[in-house]
Amino acid sequence: MEAELAFAGIARLAEFLREGRVSAVELAEGFLGRIEALEPRLNAFRAVYRERALAEAAQADARLRAGDTRLLLGVPIAVKDNVDIAGEATGYGSRSPRQAPTADAEVVRRLRSAGAVILGKTHLPELAIFPFGESAAWGVTRNPWRADRTSGGSSSGSAVAVAAGLAAGALGSDGGGSIRIPSACCHLFGIKPQRGRISLAPFDEHWFGLSVLGPITRTVMDAAVFLDAVADQPAPSFVDAAGGSPARLRVAVSLKAPVPGTPVSEAVKRPVRELADLLRALGHEVVDHDPGYGETRHLFTPLWLRGIHDDTRTLVEDPSQLERRTRQMAAAGRLVGSSAVTRARAGADALAERLQRSTFADFDVLLTPALAKLPVNTGRWEGRNAVRTTLGVGMFVPFNQVWNVTGQPAASIPCGLTDDGIPLAVQMVGRANGEDTLIALAAQVERERPWAHRTPPLVTRDS
C-alpha cells in the first residue's frame, strides 16, 4: 500500500473515495495488508475482522457509485477494545471477556451509519486503568516512533494503529487522559470531547462521569469529520470549525502541574512556550496564568477506584483471571462507598464552577504540557503493585485527570520531536462545550506548523 494512502488520514481518504481515485475495497485490502505485515512488531490489534471489513468496503463502493456522500463512507477505522461490536467479544484488555454482545455500541452504530469500514479492535491495558500500552494478557503495544518508549494509554492500540498507518483514524476512550496521553506519545491529534458529547450507550456513564469517547487522528480535520459523524451535534459543525479561522482568543499558559509538588521536565515545557509564542504571532492574547486547581486527587481517585471495582464485577467473565495489580485496584475501590462517590461528584461540580470563575471566565483556552516528562521507557512499571504504579504514573501524567473531573474538552497537539525522535505535545483545554474553539485553534496551529507529514521510522512506508 502506498504511503500516500496509508498516512492520508480520514478527511483526505474520504475525498479520494468520493473522487474515485481509490476504491473502498482497495483501501481496506491495503490497510489489512499493512496490519498483517506490521502487527508482529507493533501489537496494536486484539482482533482484525478481515472478511467483515472487505464486505463492508464492497458495500461502501456500491453506495459511492450511487452518489452517496456520507462523511466516512469507505474510510477504514479502528475501534478500541472496550467498545461493543455486535457478535465480537469485548475484551477490555483482559483474559476473560464476557459473551459477545448482540448489538453495536451506539458510537459504532453511528460510525457504520456514516459509512465507516471497521477494521478491528485495538489493545488497551486491562480495564483501561493505566496510561501505558501493556497488559499481562496481550503484551506490549509498541510505539512506532521509538519502540523503547511507551505508546501511552489506555487507548494505546488505537494510537499506534493510526501512527503506523494501519487505520485512517481510531476511536479511543478517555477516563483520565486515555486519548490525550497516547496521542502525545505517538505524535497524533487526540481530543477528549465535552462530557456527554458522544453517547456511551449501552452505558449511561462510565467511572461516574469521568469517561468519554473520542477520536485519535492524524490531523485536526480528521478529528472534526469523525466528530461530526458520531457526536450529538453543535452548530456550526466541527468540520466548519476546522476549516475556518478562530477569532482573536485570550489564551492562558500554565506550566504548573495540577497535582502539587509534581516536577515538570524542561523538555515538555519548551514546546508549550514555543506554541504560546506562535499564538502571539497569530494575533491572540497570551498570558501566563496558573489555574487555582486546589487539591483534585480526592475528587478523581474515589470515582476512578470505585469505577474500576464495578468494572471487575460487570465487564469480565471471571475476575479471578485479572492481573494482580487490577485486583488490588478493585479491592481499594470496594472501600469507596456511595457517600464518598456522592461527595466526589459534588466536589467535581464545585471545581468546574470555580475554574470557570477563576480561569475560563477570562480565557478561551488554557495551554499546559501534555505530559510531565517525555514518554517513559516501555516496561517502566512492569511487575509493580497497584500503589507503586499509581504513584509512578501520577508523576508522569498529572495534567490530564482534572479535565475528566470537570468534564470539559481538552486536546493533545503534536509539537515536533526531540533530536532523538521522541514525540512532543501540548495540551489545549477549552471552556465547557468549547470543542469548536479548540478545533479551530488547533487547525490554525496545524496550518502554521504541519505535523501529519511526519511518519514513524519504525514502520515500512510501502507494505
Order of alpha helices (4+ residues) and beta strands (2+ residues): alpha-alpha-alpha-beta-alpha-beta-alpha-beta-beta-beta-alpha-beta-alpha-beta-beta-alpha-alpha-beta-alpha-beta-alpha-alpha-alpha-beta-alpha-alpha-beta-beta-alpha
